């Protein structure tokens, strides 16, 4: 199993203990390299399209960021999780944009 798969499994296992807000549709985990060249994780929290701005208030995302960090630490995963938030529509739009750019 890759480190990303192990991390995703750890997060999915801990997901029931995560804060209820913001609502999580799914989680994506990819390898990342920080600006100093260290290995890290890119965790994308995928939110429902109807997510309201108040659900993304600082205390809500801070609590979820901390829960993600703790879930990884509890499974002895030392890679730092850079957490990003996007709705399903935002991910679809970004994918479509990359496809348009690749097509020239």
N, C-alpha and C positions, 0 to 999 in steps of 0.2 A: 504494500500500500504506500502511496506517495504521502509526503507530509501534509499536502492539501486534503487528501482523502481522510487521513487520520484526524485532522483538525475539524473537517466538516462533520465527521462522525461524533466527535466530542461535543460540538455545538448542538447537533441534533439531539443528542442524549440529554443535554442540559436545558434544552429549549423550554421545557415545561416550567422551569424555575425562573425564566426570564421575565422581566416586567411585561405587563399586559399591553402597555402603550409605549412605543408605537406598535401597531399590529404587524406581525411578520408573516408575509406570504410564503417566503422561502429564503434560504441562505445560499450564497455562492462563496466559494473559497478558492483563491488562486495564489500562485506564488508571486512574490513581490520582492524587489530589492530596494532598500531605503537609499537615501541620498549619500550615505557613507559607504554604500556597497555591501551592506549586511543583508542576509536573507531575512525575509519577513513574510507576512501574509496579507493579502488584500481580501477583506471580508465585505461582501456586498449584502446588505440587508434589503431584500426586495419587499416592497410595501404594496398594499392594494392601491389601485388607481384612485380610490375615493379617500385616500389619506388626507386629513386636514392639517393645516399648518400648525395648529395648537398641539397636535399629536407629536410634532417634531420639536417641541419646546426644549430648550437646553437641558433641563433636569431629566426629561424623558430619554433623550439620546445619551446623555451622560450615564444614566443608570444602565441602559442597555450596553453601552460600550464597556462599562465596568463588568457587567455580567458576562460578556463575551470573553474579556480578558481573564476573569476568574475561571471560567469553564475550561479554557485552554490550559491555564496553569495547573488546574486540578488533575489534568491528564498528562502533566509534565511536558507540555508543548511550550518551548521557550521562545518561539518566533513571535515577534511583536505583531499584533493584529491592527492594521490600518483599516478602520471601519468606514464604509461609504453607504449612503442611503439612496435608493432609487425606486420609483414605482415601476410596475410592469411596463407601462406605456413609455416611460423614459428609457428603459432598457431597449424596447423595441425600436424607438426612434433613433437611438444611438447606433444600433445594429444597422438600420436602414441607411443612416448617414455614412457609416463606414463602407457599406456596399456601394453606395453612389460614388464615394471618393475613389474606391478601388477600380470602379468601372471607367473612371476618367471623365 
